Amino acid sequence: MGNKFGTDILIQAPDPKIAAAFYVRGLGFEITAEAPNLISIHGPHINLFIEQGPKLGPVLEVTVENIEEAKARLTKEGCEIIKDEPDFPRCYVRDPFGLIYNLTS
C-alpha cells in the first residue's frame, strides 16, 4: 500500500480569526490566505487550515490510491466515517484510536 500522510492539518473553531490570532501571537506563524469560513497558515513543512465549525480535533490528511476501497477497508477495521462530502472532496475518518484523517487520492 503506497499511502502517505500529507502536509495539511485542519482544525475547527467557532471563530477561525480568533484561533488564527493565537497561532500568530503564540507561535509566530503568518496567515497566508483568508476566506469567509477558512484561514490558511502555510509553512515550509506543514499547512494549517482553520475552518469555522465545532471542534472535531486535528484532522490529518492521508493520500490513498482509492478512496472508496479505503473507506470500506477502514470501516471493516472499526473506523467511523464522520463526514463524507465527495463533491468538496472531503472524507473524514475517525479510527479506533481517536485519530481523524481526511482521505484524499
N, C-alpha and C positions, 0 to 999 in steps of 0.2 A: 504494500500500500504506500503510495507516494504522497501521503497527506502531509501538510505542514502548517505551522502557526503563521499567521500573517503579522503585519506590523501595526494593525489597528486594534485599539481598545475603546470600547464605548461604555459610557456610564449615563445614567439618567438622573435628572434633578428637576424639582418643581420649577426652579428658575435657573436656566443654564448660565445666565450672566453672573449671578452670584457665585456659582460653582467655579466658573472660569476665573473670576477675580481671585478666588482662593489660590488656584494653581499659579497664577501670575505673581501675586504677592508672596506666597509662601515658598514657591519653588523656582521662581524666575522664568517660567515659561512665557511664550508670546502667543497671543491669539493670531491665527493665520487666516481665518475666514469666519464669517458670521452669516447665518440665515435666521429667519424668524424663530425656528424651534431647534436650532443646532449650531453649536460653536465648535470650531476646529482648532486644535493646537497641534501643529505638525513639528516633529523633531527629527534629528538625524537617524534615530533608530526605531522610534515608535510614533504613532499618531494617536492622539486622544481626542475623541469626539464626545461632546456633552449634549445630550438630547433632552428636550423637555419631556417630562413624564415621571411616573412613580419609580422609585428606586427598585431595580432588579439586582443590583450588584454589577461588578465589572463584566463586560461581555467581550471575550476574546474572539479573534477571527481564525477559523480553521478552513483551509482550502482542501477540498476533496475532489476526486475525479468525477463522481456522480452524486449529486445531492439527494435524489430520491432513494438510491441504493443505500447511501449513508444513513438517511433518516430511518429506513426500515431496519437496518442492522443495529443502529443505536437504540431504537425503541425496544427491540427484542432484548437488548442488553440492560434494559431498565431505565433508559433515558426518557425524559419528558419533553415534548415539543411545546414550548411556552409561547412562541409567536411564530407564525408562518404566513409570510406575505410574499408570495412568488413574484408579484408584479413590481415589488420595490427594488431588487430582490432581497429578502431577509428571511432567515430561518434560525430562530434561537432555540437551542437545545440546552436543557439542564441535565447534567449527568448525575449518577447516583451519589457522587461525592460533593455535589454542590457547584461544580464549575459550570459556567454558562458560556456558550460559544455560538457564534453565527457561522453557519455552514456556507461556504462560497465555492465556486468552481472556477 
